[in-house]
Amino acid sequence: MKRLFIALSLAASMWACNGRTPTSLTEPPLVTYTLSGVVFEVTPTVQAPVEGARVEVSNPRLIATTDESGSYRIAGVYAGLNSVRVSTEAYETVSRVVTIDGDTRLDIQVARRPTYTLSGVVTEVTPTGLAPVEGVTVDETYFHAQTKTDTNGFYSFTGYPDPSDGFMVRFTKEGYRIATSGVTINGNTRLDIQLVRR
């Protein structure tokens, strides 16, 4: 028994001297692939690329931005199921699930977010009733845009999301008191104003 113990001790010492470990615990490197494609929208006349879209994958979390041709390329994506999310300011966010088992192409169609119009008529009270006021300067603080009323007192601004945060609209014309009004866009929105002469 004593000889067996000595033999085992000697074997263990020789093994340690050789720098060997009892088992190899190194894991194989993770295999990664490249995900690429084009982000586009369909218009009445053409399939158009979308520049500046943010494309994000989940495993691992990697992000790319589309170029002027709508193309993106993300290297280092793990094999298996992966969630892909495309977002950009003017378009609806799109999510897809894709199986990565090699370099993969994924083209993604996006749709523009609907936008709405703010419009109205600027009038004044006259002895014969309401009359439109032409040439009123209309300023709004959402886009910091400006326009003027036409001969019918009509004005309009387009491109608002729904809903938009509340913002101010200001109406000015020489000879009239300044008028201001707050507005929130809920679909196409109308804001009529009556001006009063100084």
C-alpha positions as CSV (number, residue, x, y, z in Angstrom):
1,M,0.0,0.0,0.0
2,K,2.9,2.3,0.9
3,R,4.6,1.5,-2.4
4,L,1.4,2.4,-4.3
5,F,1.1,5.7,-2.5
6,I,4.7,6.6,-3.4
7,A,4.2,5.6,-7.0
8,L,1.1,7.7,-7.3
9,S,2.9,10.7,-5.6
10,L,5.8,10.3,-8.0
11,A,3.5,10.2,-11.0
12,A,1.7,13.3,-9.8
13,S,5.0,15.2,-9.4
14,M,6.2,14.3,-12.9
15,W,2.9,15.3,-14.3
16,A,3.1,18.7,-12.6
17,C,6.7,19.2,-13.8
18,N,5.5,18.7,-17.4
19,G,3.0,21.6,-16.9
20,R,0.1,19.5,-17.9
21,T,-3.4,20.0,-16.5
22,P,-5.7,17.1,-15.9
23,T,-8.4,18.3,-18.4
24,S,-8.6,21.0,-21.0
25,L,-11.4,23.4,-20.3
26,T,-10.9,25.8,-23.2
27,E,-14.2,26.5,-25.0
28,P,-14.4,26.7,-28.8
29,P,-14.5,30.2,-30.1
30,L,-18.0,31.6,-30.9
31,V,-18.8,31.5,-34.6
32,T,-20.0,34.9,-35.9
33,Y,-21.4,35.9,-39.3
34,T,-22.3,39.1,-41.2
35,L,-25.8,40.4,-41.5
36,S,-26.4,42.8,-44.4
37,G,-29.1,44.2,-46.6
38,V,-31.1,47.2,-47.7
39,V,-33.7,49.3,-45.9
40,F,-36.2,50.7,-48.4
41,E,-39.7,52.1,-48.9
42,V,-42.2,51.5,-51.7
43,T,-43.5,54.7,-53.3
44,P,-46.1,55.0,-56.0
45,T,-43.4,55.0,-58.7
46,V,-40.3,53.3,-57.3
47,Q,-38.7,51.2,-54.5
48,A,-36.6,53.9,-52.8
49,P,-33.6,53.4,-50.4
50,V,-33.9,54.9,-46.9
51,E,-30.7,56.6,-45.8
52,G,-29.8,57.1,-42.1
53,A,-32.0,54.3,-40.7
54,R,-30.6,52.7,-37.5
55,V,-30.4,48.9,-37.8
56,E,-29.9,47.0,-34.5
57,V,-29.3,43.3,-33.8
58,S,-29.7,41.8,-30.4
59,N,-27.2,39.0,-30.2
60,P,-24.8,40.6,-29.5
61,R,-26.2,44.1,-29.5
62,L,-24.7,45.8,-32.6
63,I,-25.8,48.8,-34.5
64,A,-25.3,50.1,-38.0
65,T,-26.7,53.0,-40.0
66,T,-27.8,52.8,-43.6
67,D,-25.9,54.7,-46.3
68,E,-27.2,56.7,-49.2
69,S,-28.2,53.5,-51.0
70,G,-30.1,52.2,-48.0
71,S,-27.4,49.5,-47.4
72,Y,-26.2,48.3,-44.0
73,R,-23.6,45.7,-42.9
74,I,-23.2,44.3,-39.4
75,A,-20.3,41.9,-38.7
76,G,-19.9,39.8,-35.6
77,V,-23.4,38.5,-35.3
78,Y,-23.8,35.2,-33.4
79,A,-25.3,32.1,-35.0
80,G,-28.9,31.3,-34.1
81,L,-32.1,33.4,-33.7
82,N,-31.5,37.1,-33.7
83,S,-33.9,40.1,-33.4
84,V,-33.4,42.9,-35.9
85,R,-34.9,46.4,-35.3
86,V,-35.0,49.2,-37.8
87,S,-35.9,52.7,-36.6
88,T,-35.7,56.2,-38.1
89,E,-37.5,59.5,-37.4
90,A,-39.8,59.7,-40.3
91,Y,-40.7,56.0,-40.6
92,E,-42.6,53.4,-38.5
93,T,-40.2,51.1,-36.4
94,V,-40.0,47.6,-37.8
95,S,-38.8,44.4,-36.0
96,R,-37.9,41.1,-37.5
97,V,-36.6,37.8,-36.2
98,V,-34.0,36.1,-38.4
99,T,-32.1,32.8,-38.1
100,I,-28.3,33.3,-38.6
101,D,-26.6,30.2,-39.9
102,G,-24.1,31.9,-42.2
103,D,-23.6,35.3,-43.7
104,T,-27.2,36.5,-44.2
105,R,-28.9,39.1,-46.3
106,L,-32.1,40.7,-44.9
107,D,-33.8,43.5,-46.8
108,I,-36.4,45.4,-44.8
109,Q,-39.3,47.5,-46.0
110,V,-40.3,50.4,-43.9
111,A,-43.4,52.7,-44.2
112,R,-43.5,56.4,-43.5
113,R,-45.3,57.6,-40.4
114,P,-48.5,59.4,-41.3
115,T,-48.3,63.2,-40.9
116,Y,-51.0,65.8,-40.5
117,T,-51.8,69.4,-41.4
118,L,-52.5,72.4,-39.3
119,S,-54.6,75.0,-41.2
120,G,-57.2,77.7,-40.7
121,V,-58.6,81.0,-41.7
122,V,-57.7,84.4,-40.2
123,T,-60.6,86.8,-40.2
124,E,-61.8,90.1,-38.7
125,V,-65.2,91.4,-37.8
126,T,-66.5,94.1,-40.2
127,P,-69.8,95.9,-40.4
128,T,-70.9,93.4,-43.0
129,G,-69.7,90.3,-41.1
130,L,-66.5,88.3,-41.0
131,A,-63.9,89.1,-43.6
132,P,-60.7,87.3,-44.4
133,V,-57.4,89.0,-43.7
134,E,-54.8,88.6,-46.3
135,G,-51.0,88.8,-45.7
136,V,-51.0,87.9,-42.0
137,T,-47.7,86.4,-40.9
138,V,-48.3,83.1,-39.2
139,D,-45.4,81.7,-37.1
140,E,-45.5,78.3,-35.4
141,T,-43.0,77.0,-32.8
142,Y,-43.1,73.2,-33.5
143,F,-41.0,73.4,-36.7
144,H,-40.2,77.1,-36.3
145,A,-41.9,77.6,-39.6
146,Q,-43.6,80.7,-41.1
147,T,-46.2,81.4,-43.8
148,K,-48.6,84.1,-44.8
149,T,-52.4,84.0,-45.3
150,D,-53.7,84.1,-48.9
151,T,-56.5,86.3,-50.3
152,N,-59.1,84.1,-48.5
153,G,-57.2,84.5,-45.2
154,F,-56.2,80.8,-45.4
155,Y,-52.9,79.4,-44.1
156,S,-51.5,75.8,-43.6
157,F,-48.5,73.9,-42.3
158,T,-47.9,70.2,-43.0
159,G,-45.8,67.4,-41.7
160,Y,-46.9,67.1,-38.0
161,P,-46.9,63.7,-36.2
162,D,-50.0,62.7,-34.4
163,P,-50.1,63.4,-31.6
164,S,-47.7,66.3,-31.3
165,D,-46.7,68.1,-28.2
166,G,-48.5,71.4,-27.7
167,F,-46.9,74.4,-29.3
168,M,-47.7,78.0,-30.0
169,V,-49.0,79.8,-33.1
170,R,-48.6,83.6,-33.5
171,F,-50.5,85.8,-36.0
172,T,-49.2,89.3,-36.8
173,K,-50.0,92.0,-39.3
174,E,-49.4,95.7,-39.3
175,G,-52.5,97.6,-38.0
176,Y,-53.8,94.6,-36.0
177,R,-53.2,93.4,-32.5
178,I,-50.9,90.3,-32.2
179,A,-52.8,87.1,-31.6
180,T,-51.4,83.9,-30.2
181,S,-52.9,80.4,-29.6
182,G,-51.7,77.1,-28.3
183,V,-52.5,74.0,-30.3
184,T,-52.0,70.2,-30.2
185,I,-52.2,68.1,-33.3
186,N,-54.7,65.3,-33.2
187,G,-55.1,64.3,-36.8
188,N,-55.6,67.1,-39.3
189,T,-56.2,70.2,-37.1
190,R,-58.0,73.5,-37.8
191,L,-57.2,76.7,-36.0
192,D,-59.2,79.8,-37.0
193,I,-58.4,83.2,-35.6
194,Q,-60.1,86.6,-35.5
195,L,-57.8,89.6,-35.5
196,V,-58.7,92.9,-34.0
197,R,-57.6,96.2,-35.5
198,R,-55.5,98.5,-33.3
